[in-house]
Amino acid sequence: MDFSLSEVQMMLNDSVEKFIANDYDFERRQSYAASELGYSPEVWRTFAELGWTAVPFSEADGGFDGGPIEMMVMMQQFGRGLIVEPYLANIILAGGVLRRVASDSQKTKWLQPLIGGELQAAVGVTEPQSRYGLNNVVTTATQDGDGWVINGDKGVVLNGGNAGLLIIPARTSGDNTDSDGITLFAVGGMADGVARRSYATVDGQQAAEISLRDVHVDANAVLGEVGNAYSTLEAVVDEATLAVCAEAVGIMQIMTEKTVEYTKSRVQFGVPISSFQALQHRMVDMLTACEQSYSLLIWASMANADGTEEASRSISSIKYQIGTAGKRVGQEAVQLHGGMGVSWEVDIAHYFKRLTAIGQLFGNADWHLDKLAD
């Protein structure tokens, strides 16, 4: 089996790697995260100009026909750069919904501006009571003439505070935990009845709590078939889970590299602490965890690219690996850096925060282990 990247995939990898090395150092990242929007609009426009926002979409939609392998390549580098720009929320989540179920007119209205970097979007995947269950939807949409009235609450909506377009899963029929009866609606971020409370998350990203009270939308706001959105949500969240696992592998790799580098320069008892055998063993364990995670990531990416029967299982496998091995790598990196490992001024602490957040995103290790067992 050939695990090597194609020439185009290597060019994509090199493009992102060079941008991070030349234009996205840690100090700039911190200033972007601390800004009012929580990211840089200029950097986001650069993403669009470089074609990165178009990668996962078909040529017919104005994209480059990229798939899981291309996403793996990009998200690994985004992890190494600790990117705060909302690629996950805009392109993978919202874009993933639109490219699957939006009509041609809806794609013209929302998907094209999204790819062009002109529109910010978000998907309200979770609710206060839902935990990780995509079928646990109590937000309701009631038919009102030709339109709909939406009522409910969405929690931890990534990029929700900046989004001009909110994609809201709402229940149009069935009980609260039925897979059937869920419908996707496109709602304006500033629509009457929409209230948003934005905040920065612990890992430097942006999220919002969103309430919808008697929000009126017309029939054209329905994305896909009424009552049949669960399979779309499941496919999009699987894709997003694989993407953040690739990001996590990039973080684990650079944390290991930075830890090894630091121990070579940190002197104790007249010698670099990298010469201590006990610490060498711990760094070897970090490297082993990184290699195991990368191997699983390659398998999961290839399984999903080929659409094999193991595609869904592979995603839970890599997410479990990230939730367990990622925690070990992060803790070791912080401990081997000493007190510096938890200081605001050192990037290791911020990598660890992002890695910890990814461990909980779209299902933690225990949840995915149970899913594998089922």
Helices and strands as residue ranges (DSSP letters): H 7-23, H 26-33, H 41-49, G 52-54, G 59-61, H 68-81, H 87-87, I 88-94, H 95-101, H 104-106, I 107-111, H 112-115, E 121-123, E 140-144, E 147-158, E 165-171, E 182-188, E 194-200, E 206-217, G 219-221, E 222-223, H 230-265, E 267-268, E 271-272, G 273-275, H 277-306, H 311-337, G 338-342, H 347-360, H 365-373
